[in-house]
Amino acid sequence: MADSHNLLGAIGKTIRKRREQLGISQTELAEKAGLHRTYINNIEGGSKNISIDSLKGIADALKTNISELLSSAEESSEDSGQPIRILLVEDNPADVFMFKRCVKQSSLPTAVEVLDNGKKAQDQLDKYKDMPPDELPDIVFLDLNLPGRSGYEILVDLKSNDMLRHIPVIILTTSSNPQDVRRTYGHFANSFMTKPVDPSEYEKAINNVLTYWFATTLLPSSR
């Protein structure tokens, strides 16, 4: 039996897949099911509990039934198995602890690899060049101020490598300096996040990022 977090995410993905097969938008599904579009978006992202009444309305709008949706979702959840491979490049132990705590609370399965300085990150990037695509990280969270080699340099190396440039790179830093924001986007960072001080906000921010990249958008498949 799949655990509740994985099943919730699988239900969202099943709903999204069925909706796309029927060629209808989230707005159209929401109208047919008598729900708000934001609610549908949250469900498809796996980040919101679903009431039986809401699930029935969605199933009817998708021309199916609750049992079929749940059955498909459970099969998908049990078969997927593969966690999201996260590379965290961060030298602050407290921030590493907080990050791991946040991803553990996510509705999506994850596996985190931590590199605590820029030199180790550079060595790892060199190793990636000889690794098969299905062993590369799915997403990188990158601090800017690192010993050994800066986050900017790591970002440039990532985005200049044909094998790695497709990987989303999220700058996760204490800085909110507009020059840092401009510079990292200039080197093709995919997002810039200032680390929230409040733990609950930190958890929400990380979960939103993972939901966006792995439950809302489509990425090149390497598996």
N, C-alpha and C positions, 0 to 999 in steps of 0.2 A: 504494500500500500504506500503510495507517495505521501510525503509529509505535507501538512496544510499549506506551508509557504510555497513549496514547489507546485502543488496542485492549483493554488490560487493563480500563480503565474501562468500555468498551463491552460487554465480556463480562459484567461485573457487572450492568450495566443490563439486558442481554438476559435474564440469568437471573432478575432481579427481575421484569421484565415478564412473562415466561413463568409464573413462580410465581404472580403476582397474577391472571393470566388463568385459571389452574387453581383459584384460590381457596384456596390453601394458605399457611400461615404459614411463617416461617423455621424455626421449631421442627419443624414437620411435614416440611419439605424436608430438614432435617438428619437426622431419624430415618430417612427413606426412603433417603437417600444414605449413611447410616452415618457421618455427620460431626457435629462439634460446632456448635451454633447460632451461637456467636461466629465460627467460621470462615466460615460462610455469610454472616453479617453483614459480615465483612471483605471477602469476595469481592464481594458486591453493592456495597460501597463503593469497589471498585476499588483497594483498598490492600493486597492480599495476592496473592502468586504462587499459581497454581493448578497442581497436578500433574495429569498425564493421568488417573491413577486417580481422583482426586477429581472431575475434570470429567466423566469417564464415569459416575460414580455419580450426579452431579447431573443429567446428561442423561437417564439411565434414570429417575430419580425424576420428571423433568419430562415423561416420555413422548416424548422426542425423541432425537437422537443428537448426538455431538460435532461432526460436520461441519455440521449445521444450525445449532447454536449459534454456531460460529465464523463461519459465513457471514453470519448475521444480525448478529453483533457487528461484523464488518468493514464491512458496508454502513452500519450505524448510525454507526460511527466516522468513516467517510469523508464521510458526508452531513451530520453535525452541524455541523462546521466552526466554529461560533460559540464563542468563548472566554467564560469567565465574566468579566464586567466588574467589576473591583474598584476601588473608590475608597478610597485610603488618605489619611487626613488626619493628617499627622505632620510635625513641624518638625525632628526630629533626623536629620541625614544618615546617621549610623551605623545607626539603627533602620530607616530607609528601605532602606538597602543590605541589611540582614539580612532584612527582610520580602521584598524582591524575590528574594533568594537562596532563601528558603523556598518561595515559591510556584512558582519555577522547577522545584523538585524534586517538585512535586505531580504526581500521576497525572492530574490534570484540567487541561485547557487554560485559561489565564488571560491577561488583559490588565489591567495595573495603571496607574491614573492617580493621580498623587501631587499633593496640595495641601499646601503647607508652612506655612500659617498659617490662623487662623480667618476672617480677612477674605476670603481667596481662596475658602475653603469656602462662606462666605455668598453671595459673588457667584455661585459655581457653582450653589448651590441655587436662586438666583433664575433662572438660565438654564434649569434643569431644568423650570421651570414652563411653558416654551414649547416643550419638546422632546417628540417622540413617545415613547411608553412603551418602545419597543424600543431607545432610545438612552440610557436611564437606567442607572445602575449596578445590578448584581445584588446587591451586598453592599457595606457600608461598614465599614471598620476605622477607628476614631476614637480619637485620643489625647485626653486631658482637658486637659492643660496646653499651650495653644496661644497664640501671640502674636496680637493683633488681636481675637480673639473666642474664648471658651472652648469646650472640647468639650461642656460642659453646654448651652451656648446653641445650638450646632449640633445637638445631639441633640434639643432641644425643637423647633427649627425643622423638623427632618426628620419627627418623629413627629406634628407638628400639621398637616402638609401632606397633604391627601387623596391626592395623586398619589404621594407618597413614603413614606408611613407603613408600607407593606407591605414595604419593603426591610429586610432584616436589618441591624441596626447592632451591631457588635461593639466594645465598649470595649476598647482595647488600650493599656495604660498601665503605668507603673512602680508605681503605687499599689496597695496591698492594704488600704487603710483601709476598715473596714466602713461608715463614713459615705458614702464615695464609691460603694461597691457599692450601698448602699440608695438613695442619691440617683439614680443612673443607672437602676436598675431602676424607680424611681418615675416616671422620665420615659420608660419603656417601651423601654429598651435590651433587645436580645435576648440578649446575653451579656456577661460581664465577664471579661477576661483580664488577669492580671498578666504582663508580659513576662518570659519565662524568661531567665535569664542564660546557661545552657548552650545553644550553637547547635543541638545535636541535639535538645534538648527544645523549643526554639523551633520548629524545623522540624516536629517531630511535632505540636505544638499547632496550628500553622497548617493543616497537612494534615488534622488531625482536624476542624477547624472547616469547612473546605471540603467534606470528605467528608460531614459531617453535613448541611450545608445543600443540597448539590447532587448527592448520590448516595444519601442516605438518606431525606430528607424531600421533600415536595412543596411547591413555591412557586407563586404565581400566575404564569401564563405571560404574557410581554409580547412574545413573538416569533412 
